[in-house]
């Protein structure tokens, strides 16, 4: 079948949970269908990934967008009463490129990854799947509660506009997918008339993320994730300010590595605390993650499943995380992580990971086994086969 997949962010290289999910969908569907991928690129760094992505599918259309056009598009979207997300991900160049694609090809089905690009294809008279992944309106709502007056207004406006967008798209789609049961409940609260709601979880490549043969550094904790993203910034800042001194009092040699691209100024400022190191962008997180005694992610602002947790467990690295993150995991995987919400609980869990090798070993084996059984990408993506088959059977013309 000829399928059009529209991504809001260019998915190669896959940096961040949203890009990873899109790339894995492309790899999976590209082996079974004539898959055409559409996604804007922002600058030469992303453009370099076009040939690599093209190897996974039949074609890639990637209009290049400059910073000035993005700014004008954001302003126009605000003036017209639309969400800023639509302005950011659907500037004029992107909309024109999409029209050319639709005029030149006849697709049997389209899949839009993220509500932000759903309007590009919502009027097509073919089966439409919108993979919201997370309900972004809820994300903006949470961001608003953690912000000052100006950002609170911006985030509050975005929450209302994106909620209306999600409702409209969900009611026009043939099927809508999200990443967790929690997001599924949010979808049904926001858009109860959704015709075919379903969810499939993110997964992990257990062959790529596997335990290292190198021994772990028994005093090293770490965090991985994009460090220009508010939930990650808030997490590491809270951990260092509320927990780190108490851990260093017990283990003065303890180290905390913050691993991830584009660290914000608030993150870089944490290096003034003894034992804290910010790596910035690294070519491969595995050498840093794989020798840590634990990945510490007590996120206080979180939506959906955290890829960083699955990747750590696949590498045999224990995870200390908050209830918000655990609620998005399957039962078996959730039993393989350490829940810690308060500062006291986080400190106690980290001290155990540093001082108790037997507990680390038990969690490492249990976590690796759990993700191998319940969190691989092929197993999770099989639901797409059933949904696509159902939609195309229902919409297939009778002879």
C-alpha positions in Angstrom: 0.0 0.0 0.0 1.1 3.6 -0.7 1.3 5.4 2.6 2.1 9.0 3.4 3.7 9.6 6.8 3.9 13.2 8.0 6.3 14.0 10.8 6.4 17.3 12.8 10.2 17.0 13.4 12.7 15.5 11.0 13.3 12.0 12.5 16.9 11.4 11.5 19.0 11.3 13.6 16.5 10.3 16.2 17.3 12.6 19.1 14.4 12.7 21.7 11.4 10.5 22.3 9.2 11.9 19.6 11.8 11.5 16.9 12.6 8.0 18.0 8.9 7.0 17.8 8.6 8.4 14.3 11.8 6.7 13.1 10.7 3.3 14.4 7.4 3.7 12.7 9.2 4.5 9.5 11.5 1.5 9.8 8.6 -0.8 10.5 6.2 0.4 7.8 8.9 0.9 5.3 9.5 -2.8 5.2 5.9 -3.6 4.4 4.5 -0.7 2.4 5.4 1.9 -0.2 6.1 4.5 2.4 6.6 8.2 1.6 7.8 10.5 4.4 7.2 14.2 4.6 8.9 16.4 7.2 10.5 19.8 7.3 14.1 20.3 8.1 15.6 23.2 10.0 19.1 23.9 8.8 22.0 21.9 7.2 22.5 19.6 10.2 19.0 18.1 9.7 19.4 18.1 5.9 22.4 15.7 6.2 20.0 13.0 7.5 17.8 13.0 4.3 19.9 10.3 2.4 20.0 8.1 5.5 16.2 8.4 6.0 15.6 7.8 2.3 17.1 4.3 2.7 14.3 3.3 5.0 11.4 4.3 2.7 10.3 5.0 -0.9 10.8 8.7 -0.8 11.5 11.7 1.5 10.1 15.2 1.0 11.9 17.6 3.3 11.3 21.3 2.7 13.9 23.4 4.4 12.7 26.2 6.7 14.8 29.1 7.9 14.6 30.9 11.2 13.1 34.1 9.8 10.3 32.2 8.1 9.5 30.4 11.3 9.3 33.7 13.2 6.9 35.1 10.6 4.8 31.9 10.7 4.6 32.0 14.5 3.5 35.7 14.4 0.9 35.0 11.6 -0.5 32.0 13.5 -0.9 34.1 16.7 -2.6 36.9 14.8 -5.0 34.4 13.1 -5.9 32.9 16.5 -4.2 29.6 15.9 -1.9 27.7 18.1 1.8 28.6 17.9 2.5 24.9 17.4 0.7 25.1 14.0 2.7 28.2 13.1 5.9 26.5 14.0 5.4 23.2 12.2 3.3 24.4 9.2 4.9 27.5 7.7 4.0 28.5 4.2 6.9 26.6 2.6 5.8 23.4 4.3 2.1 23.8 3.2 3.2 24.4 -0.4 5.4 21.4 -0.4 2.6 19.3 0.9 0.3 20.4 -1.8 2.8 19.4 -4.5 3.2 15.9 -2.9 -0.6 15.4 -2.8 -1.0 16.5 -6.4 1.7 14.2 -7.6 0.9 11.0 -5.7 -2.3 8.9 -4.9 -2.0 7.6 -1.4 -4.1 4.8 0.1 -3.6 6.0 3.7 -1.9 8.8 5.6 -0.4 8.8 9.1 0.4 12.1 10.8 2.8 12.0 13.7 1.7 14.7 16.2 -1.4 16.9 16.2 0.8 19.9 15.1 0.9 18.6 11.5 -2.5 17.0 11.4 -4.1 20.0 9.5 -1.8 19.3 6.5 -3.8 16.1 5.8 -7.1 16.3 7.7 -9.2 17.1 4.6 -7.9 14.1 2.5 -10.5 11.6 1.5 -8.5 8.6 2.4 -8.1 6.7 5.7 -6.3 8.9 8.2 -4.4 7.9 11.4 -3.2 10.7 13.7 -0.5 9.5 16.1 -0.8 12.2 18.8 1.7 10.2 21.0 1.0 12.5 23.9 -1.9 14.9 24.4 0.1 18.1 23.9 -2.7 20.3 25.4 -2.1 18.6 28.7 1.6 19.3 28.4 1.1 23.0 27.9 -1.3 23.0 30.8 1.4 21.5 33.0 4.1 23.9 31.7 1.8 26.8 32.7 1.7 25.7 36.3 5.5 25.8 36.5 6.0 29.2 34.9 6.0 33.0 35.6 3.4 35.4 34.5 4.4 35.9 30.9 5.0 32.3 30.1 1.9 31.3 32.0 -0.1 33.4 29.6 1.6 32.0 26.6 1.3 28.4 27.7 -2.3 28.9 28.8 -3.2 30.2 25.4 -1.4 27.3 23.7 -3.2 24.8 25.9 -6.6 26.1 24.8 -5.7 26.4 21.1 -4.1 22.9 21.0 -7.0 21.4 22.9 -9.4 22.7 20.2 -7.0 21.4 17.5 -6.9 17.9 19.1 -10.6 17.8 19.4 -11.1 18.7 15.7 -8.5 16.3 14.4 -9.6 13.4 16.6 -13.2 13.8 15.4 -12.2 13.9 11.7 -9.7 11.1 11.9 -10.4 7.4 11.1 -8.1 6.4 14.0 -6.1 8.2 16.7 -3.2 6.7 18.6 -1.3 7.7 21.8 1.6 6.2 23.7 0.2 5.1 27.0 -3.1 4.2 28.7 -2.9 7.5 30.6 -2.8 9.4 27.4 -5.6 7.3 26.1 -7.8 8.4 29.0 -6.8 12.0 28.4 -7.7 11.6 24.7 -11.2 10.3 25.6 -11.7 13.2 28.0 -10.7 15.8 25.5 -12.3 14.2 22.4 -14.9 11.7 23.5 -16.3 11.3 19.9 -13.0 9.8 18.6 -14.0 7.0 16.3 -11.1 4.6 16.7 -8.9 5.4 19.7 -6.0 3.1 20.4 -2.5 3.2 22.0 0.8 1.5 21.5 3.8 2.1 23.7 7.3 3.2 22.8 9.9 0.5 22.8 13.6 0.1 22.9 16.2 -1.5 20.7 17.6 -4.1 23.1 20.4 -5.1 20.7 21.7 -1.5 20.5 21.1 -0.8 24.2 22.7 -3.7 25.9 24.8 -4.0 29.0 28.5 -3.0 28.6 31.3 -5.3 29.5 33.1 -2.5 31.3 32.5 -2.4 35.1 30.4 0.4 36.4 31.8 3.4 38.3 30.3 2.7 41.7 30.0 6.4 42.5 28.5 7.7 39.3 24.9 8.6 38.8 23.5 10.1 35.6 20.6 11.6 33.8 20.1 11.4 30.0 17.8 13.6 27.8 17.6 16.7 25.7 18.7 19.5 28.1 16.8 22.3 26.4 13.5 20.7 27.3 11.7 22.1 30.3 10.8 18.9 32.1 14.4 17.7 31.9 15.8 21.1 33.0 13.4 21.1 36.0 14.3 17.6 36.9 18.1 17.9 37.1 17.9 21.4 38.7 15.5 20.0 41.4 17.7 17.0 42.0 20.9 19.0 42.4 19.4 21.7 44.6 17.3 19.4 46.8 19.1 16.0 46.9 22.7 16.3 45.7 24.4 17.7 48.9 22.9 15.0 51.1 24.2 12.3 48.7 27.7 13.9 48.7 27.7 14.1 52.5 27.6 10.3 52.6 29.7 9.8 49.4 32.0 12.8 48.9 33.4 11.1 45.7 30.0 10.8 44.1 29.6 12.1 40.5 26.4 13.2 38.7 26.6 13.3 34.9 23.9 15.3 33.0 24.1 13.8 29.5 22.2 15.5 26.6 22.2 17.9 23.8 21.8 21.7 24.0 22.1 22.3 27.8 20.2 25.4 28.8 21.9 28.0 30.9 20.1 26.8 34.0 21.6 23.3 33.4 25.2 24.6 32.8 24.9 26.6 36.0 24.7 23.4 38.0 28.3 22.6 37.3 29.3 25.0 40.1 28.2 22.2 42.5 30.9 19.7 43.4 30.7 16.4 41.5 28.2 17.7 38.9 29.3 17.5 35.2 27.3 18.6 32.1 28.5 16.7 29.0 26.5 18.5 26.4 26.0 16.7 23.1 27.7 13.3 22.9 28.0 11.0 19.9 26.8 8.0 21.9 25.2 8.1 25.3 25.9 4.4 26.0 29.5 4.7 27.2 28.3 7.3 29.8 25.1 5.6 30.8 26.4 2.0 30.8 29.0 2.6 33.5 26.6 4.5 35.9 25.2 2.8 39.0 21.8 4.4 38.2 20.0 6.7 35.9 18.2 9.2 38.2 15.1 10.8 36.7 12.7 12.1 39.3 10.7 14.1 36.8 8.1 16.4 38.2 6.7 17.5 34.8 6.2 14.4 32.7 3.8 13.1 30.0 3.9 9.8 28.3 6.5 7.1 28.4 10.2 8.1 28.9 12.5 6.5 26.4 15.4 7.2 28.7 14.0 4.8 31.2 13.6 1.9 28.7 17.1 2.5 27.3 18.6 2.5 30.8 16.9 -0.7 31.8 17.9 -2.4 28.5 21.5 -1.6 29.4 21.1 -3.1 32.8 21.3 0.3 34.5 18.9 0.7 37.5 16.5 3.6 37.3 15.3 5.9 40.1 12.2 7.8 38.9 9.0 9.5 39.9 5.5 8.1 40.1 4.5 10.2 37.1 7.0 8.2 34.9 6.2 4.9 36.5 2.4 5.3 35.7 3.2 5.2 32.0 5.1 1.9 32.2 3.7 -1.6 31.8 3.3 -3.5 35.1 6.4 -5.7 34.6 8.6 -2.8 33.6 7.3 -0.6 36.4 8.3 -3.3 39.0 11.8 -3.1 37.7 12.4 0.6 38.7 12.8 2.4 42.0 10.0 4.8 42.8 11.1 8.0 44.5 9.0 11.2 44.6 10.2 13.2 47.6 13.7 14.5 48.1 14.2 12.1 51.0 13.0 9.1 48.9 15.3 10.1 46.0 18.3 10.5 48.3 17.7 7.1 50.0 17.3 5.4 46.6 20.5 6.9 45.3 22.5 5.9 48.4 21.2 2.4 48.0 22.3 2.2 44.4 25.8 3.5 45.3 26.2 1.3 48.4 24.4 -1.9 47.6 25.8 -3.9 44.6 23.5 -6.8 45.2 20.4 -4.5 44.8 21.9 -3.0 41.7 22.5 -6.5 40.2 19.0 -7.6 41.0 17.4 -4.5 39.4 19.7 -4.8 36.4 18.7 -8.3 35.6 15.0 -7.7 36.3 14.9 -4.5 34.2 16.7 -6.0 31.2 14.4 -9.0 31.3 11.2 -6.9 31.5 12.0 -4.7 28.5 13.0 -7.7 26.5 9.6 -9.3 27.1 7.4 -6.2 27.0 9.0 -3.2 25.5 10.6 -4.0 22.1 9.6 -1.9 19.1 8.5 -4.7 16.8 6.1 -6.1 19.4 4.6 -2.8 20.2 4.2 -1.7 16.5 2.3 -4.8 15.4 -0.9 -3.1 16.4 -0.4 -0.7 13.5 -0.8 -3.6 11.1 -4.2 -4.5 12.5 -5.4 -0.9 12.5 -4.2 -0.3 8.9 -5.8 -3.5 7.7 -9.1 -2.6 9.5 -9.2 0.9 8.0 -8.4 -0.1 4.5 -10.9 -3.0 4.6 -13.6 -0.6 5.8 -12.8 2.0 3.2 -12.1 -0.3 0.3 -14.5 0.2 -2.6 -16.9 -2.6 -3.3 -16.6 -4.3 -6.7 
